[in-house]
Amino acid sequence: MFIQDIIKQKPYLAWYVKDPGQLSDESVLEHVLNYGNWEDVKTYIRIKGSRETAQIFRKTNSKRRTNYLPEVQHYFMRFFQKYAS
């Protein structure tokens, strides 16, 4: 299974994207964390691994502007600090 398959199986996560197969891993992670459920998050982590998922999150989160909802950003900063350090 590829990361983009998560979005293909659940198109409501990125309803405004014309071709979800073209989304980057970073974009898929943003959509999963913002709009997905816990099973979607676990699927992403199972595919990419917890350390790589944490690296992708930290990379996108360190940018000046992010698309993460504030409560999602806060929760997953703490989550990855604890479980993917």
N, CA and C of each residue as an Amber inpcrd file, in Angstrom:
protein
   255
   0.8480000  -1.1840000   0.0000000   0.0000000   0.0000000   0.0000000
   0.8910000   1.2430000   0.0000000   0.4950000   2.2110000  -0.7870000
   1.2050000   3.4720000  -0.8590000   0.4540000   4.5280000  -0.0560000
   1.1580000   5.5710000   0.3140000   0.5580000   6.6500000   1.1010000
  -0.6250000   7.2700000   0.3650000  -0.4980000   7.4600000  -0.9300000
  -1.5730000   8.0880000  -1.7010000  -2.8390000   7.2320000  -1.7120000
  -2.7010000   5.9280000  -1.4600000  -3.8710000   5.0450000  -1.4170000
  -4.8150000   5.4120000  -0.2800000  -4.2870000   5.9920000   0.7830000
  -5.1470000   6.4300000   1.8920000  -6.1530000   7.4510000   1.3740000
  -5.6720000   8.4140000   0.6040000  -6.5500000   9.4570000   0.0690000
  -7.4720000   8.8830000  -1.0060000  -6.9660000   7.9630000  -1.8150000
  -7.8010000   7.3660000  -2.8550000  -8.9530000   6.5670000  -2.2440000
  -8.6900000   5.8900000  -1.1260000  -9.7330000   5.1030000  -0.4650000
 -10.7230000   5.9800000   0.2870000 -10.2780000   7.1430000   0.7140000
 -11.1340000   8.0630000   1.4700000 -11.0480000   9.4550000   0.8510000
 -11.6920000   9.6500000  -0.2840000 -11.5530000  10.9260000  -1.0060000
 -12.0600000  12.1340000  -0.2300000 -12.8620000  11.9380000   0.7920000
 -13.3480000  13.0790000   1.5780000 -12.2260000  13.7420000   2.3720000
 -11.0860000  13.0830000   2.5240000  -9.9600000  13.7010000   3.2310000
  -9.3660000  14.8560000   2.4210000  -9.4430000  14.7560000   1.1080000
  -8.9230000  15.8180000   0.2260000  -9.9460000  16.0430000  -0.8800000
 -11.1290000  16.4430000  -0.4800000 -12.2610000  16.5600000  -1.3970000
 -12.0410000  17.5610000  -2.5180000 -11.1700000  18.5280000  -2.3300000
 -10.9810000  19.5840000  -3.3180000  -9.8220000  19.3160000  -4.2670000
  -9.1590000  18.1850000  -4.1130000  -8.0040000  17.8480000  -4.9450000
  -8.4810000  17.0320000  -6.1440000  -8.1280000  17.4900000  -7.3330000
  -8.5760000  16.8240000  -8.5570000  -7.9460000  15.4380000  -8.7020000
  -6.6360000  15.3320000  -8.4740000  -5.9430000  14.0500000  -8.6190000
  -5.1980000  13.7270000  -7.3250000  -5.8360000  13.0280000  -6.3980000
  -5.1930000  12.7490000  -5.1100000  -3.9480000  11.8790000  -5.2160000
  -3.7920000  11.1670000  -6.3190000  -2.6040000  10.3460000  -6.5090000
  -1.3360000  11.1620000  -6.6720000  -1.4720000  12.4450000  -6.9380000
  -0.3220000  13.3210000  -7.1410000   0.1170000  14.0420000  -5.8740000
  -0.5800000  13.8240000  -4.7710000  -0.2260000  14.5120000  -3.5240000
   1.0930000  13.9870000  -2.9690000   1.8630000  14.8740000  -2.3950000
   3.1190000  14.4810000  -1.7560000   2.8240000  13.8130000  -0.4170000
   3.8240000  13.1430000   0.1380000   3.6680000  12.5210000   1.4570000
   3.3180000  13.5660000   2.5110000   3.9180000  14.7540000   2.3940000
   3.6510000  15.8310000   3.3500000   2.1900000  16.2680000   3.2880000
   1.6860000  16.4030000   2.0780000   0.3020000  16.8320000   1.9070000
  -0.6780000  15.7660000   2.3940000  -0.3860000  14.5180000   2.1120000
  -1.2500000  13.4350000   2.5960000  -1.2680000  13.4290000   4.1140000
  -0.1120000  13.6210000   4.7440000  -0.0650000  13.6520000   6.2070000
  -0.9060000  14.8020000   6.7480000  -0.8150000  15.9720000   6.1480000
  -1.6340000  17.1100000   6.5910000  -3.1200000  16.7770000   6.5130000
  -3.5360000  16.1740000   5.4200000  -4.9500000  15.8330000   5.2580000
  -5.3810000  14.7630000   6.2620000  -4.5440000  13.7720000   6.4670000
  -4.8880000  12.7000000   7.4080000  -4.9840000  13.2440000   8.8260000
  -4.0160000  14.0480000   9.2370000  -4.0420000  14.5630000  10.6100000
  -5.1860000  15.5510000  10.8190000  -5.4640000  16.3900000   9.8430000
  -6.5250000  17.3890000   9.9910000  -7.9270000  16.8010000   9.8720000
  -8.1340000  15.8780000   8.9450000  -9.4950000  15.4520000   8.6140000
  -9.7550000  13.9620000   8.8090000  -8.7080000  13.1890000   9.0370000
  -8.8880000  11.7520000   9.1830000  -9.2320000  11.3510000  10.6000000
  -9.4620000  10.0630000  10.7720000  -9.7090000   9.5370000  12.1100000
  -8.4510000   8.8150000  12.5940000  -8.5360000   8.2420000  13.7740000
  -7.3550000   7.6120000  14.3670000  -6.8740000   6.4350000  13.5260000
  -7.7880000   5.7030000  12.9030000  -7.3960000   4.5760000  12.0490000
  -6.5900000   5.0650000  10.8460000  -6.9480000   6.2080000  10.3020000
  -6.1940000   6.7840000   9.1830000  -4.7760000   7.1480000   9.6220000
  -4.6650000   7.7160000  10.8120000  -3.3450000   8.0770000  11.3540000
  -2.5080000   6.8170000  11.5480000  -3.1050000   5.7810000  12.1190000
  -2.3780000   4.5260000  12.3390000  -1.9520000   3.8890000  11.0210000
  -2.7880000   3.9850000  10.0090000  -2.4360000   3.4500000   8.6890000
  -1.2420000   4.1990000   8.1130000  -1.2530000   5.5180000   8.2140000
  -0.1290000   6.3160000   7.7150000   1.1570000   5.9190000   8.4460000
   1.0800000   5.8200000   9.7600000   2.2660000   5.4650000  10.5480000
   2.7230000   4.0450000  10.2240000   1.7940000   3.1310000   9.9890000
   2.1510000   1.7550000   9.6550000   2.8960000   1.7040000   8.3190000
   2.5030000   2.5390000   7.3710000   3.1500000   2.5490000   6.0550000
   4.5180000   3.2290000   6.1160000   4.5900000   4.4040000   6.7250000
   5.8240000   5.1930000   6.7160000   6.7320000   4.9350000   7.9120000
   6.1760000   4.4300000   9.0000000   6.9520000   4.2660000  10.2230000
   6.8170000   5.5010000  11.0960000   6.9330000   5.3150000  12.3890000
   6.6980000   6.4330000  13.3110000   7.7860000   7.4980000  13.2130000
   9.0260000   7.0900000  13.0460000  10.1060000   8.0830000  12.9680000
  10.0090000   8.9300000  11.7000000   9.7490000   8.2760000  10.5800000
   9.6500000   9.0390000   9.3300000   8.4100000   9.9350000   9.3350000
   7.3100000   9.4400000   9.8900000   6.1030000  10.2650000  10.0070000
   6.3900000  11.4850000  10.8700000   7.0850000  11.2780000  11.9790000
   7.4430000  12.3930000  12.8610000   8.3530000  13.3830000  12.1350000
   9.3000000  12.8850000  11.3450000  10.1900000  13.7760000  10.5910000
   9.4080000  14.6150000   9.5870000   8.4770000  13.9810000   8.8880000
   7.6600000  14.7130000   7.9180000   6.8360000  15.7690000   8.6370000
   6.2330000  15.4000000   9.7670000   5.4310000  16.3520000  10.5310000
   6.2890000  17.5240000  10.9960000   7.4500000  17.2400000  11.5640000
   8.3220000  18.3120000  12.0660000   8.7970000  19.2170000  10.9340000
   9.0940000  18.6170000   9.7840000   9.5470000  19.4020000   8.6330000
   8.4520000  20.3720000   8.1880000   7.2350000  19.8850000   8.0380000
   6.1510000  20.7610000   7.5940000   5.7310000  21.7260000   8.6930000
   5.8450000  21.3030000   9.9340000   5.4400000  22.1410000  11.0570000
   6.4390000  23.2690000  11.3240000   7.6730000  23.1000000  10.8890000
   8.6910000  24.1230000  11.1400000   8.6290000  25.2730000  10.1340000
   7.8370000  25.1010000   9.0950000   7.7070000  26.1760000   8.1070000
   6.9380000  27.3400000   8.7070000   7.1050000  28.4780000   8.0970000
   6.4600000  29.6940000   8.6020000   4.9350000  29.5770000   8.5820000
   4.4170000  28.9820000   7.5340000   2.9660000  28.8100000   7.4010000
   2.6690000  27.3220000   7.2470000   1.7330000  26.8260000   8.0280000
   1.3180000  25.4320000   7.9080000  -0.1910000  25.3680000   7.7280000
  -0.6520000  24.2220000   7.3100000  -2.0860000  24.0200000   7.1290000
  -2.6960000  23.1940000   8.2560000  -1.9200000  22.9150000   9.2820000
  -2.4590000  22.1420000  10.4000000  -3.3950000  23.0090000  11.2350000
  -4.4940000  22.4190000  11.6510000  -5.3680000  23.0950000  12.6010000
  -4.6070000  23.2510000  13.9120000  -4.7910000  24.3380000  14.6530000
  -4.0020000  24.5760000  15.8680000  -4.0570000  23.4290000  16.8750000
  -5.2330000  22.8630000  17.1020000  -5.3370000  21.7730000  18.0720000
  -4.6670000  20.4980000  17.5650000  -4.7000000  20.2820000  16.2610000
  -4.0280000  19.1300000  15.6580000  -2.5200000  19.3080000  15.7730000
  -2.0540000  20.4940000  15.4720000  -0.6300000  20.8060000  15.5550000
  -0.1100000  20.5860000  16.9720000  -0.8200000  21.0820000  17.9460000
  -0.4000000  20.9480000  19.3420000  -0.3920000  19.4810000  19.7760000
  -1.4550000  18.7720000  19.4710000  -1.5530000  17.3720000  19.8910000
  -0.4260000  16.5390000  19.2930000  -0.2040000  16.6640000  17.9910000
   0.7870000  15.8100000  17.3470000   2.2190000  16.2490000  17.6280000
   2.4530000  17.5010000  17.9870000   3.7870000  17.8820000  18.4650000
   4.1060000  17.0690000  19.7150000   3.1610000  17.0040000  20.6230000
   3.3500000  16.2490000  21.8700000   3.3890000  14.7490000  21.6090000
   2.5270000  14.2770000  20.7420000   2.4610000  12.8530000  20.4190000
   3.8010000  12.3640000  19.8670000   4.3450000  13.0760000  18.8840000
   5.5930000  12.6400000  18.2710000   6.7870000  12.8410000  19.2000000
   6.7390000  13.8250000  20.0870000   7.8020000  13.9770000  21.0820000
   7.8620000  12.7490000  21.9770000   6.7100000  12.2420000  22.3390000
   6.6570000  11.1220000  23.2720000   6.9170000   9.7800000  22.5930000
   6.3300000   9.5530000  21.4280000   6.3470000   8.2230000  20.8320000
   7.3020000   8.0430000  19.6590000   7.9050000   9.0900000  19.1670000
   8.7920000   8.9390000  18.0090000  10.1310000   9.6270000  18.2180000
  10.5470000   9.7530000  19.4390000  11.8320000  10.4110000  19.7160000
  12.9840000   9.4600000  19.5620000
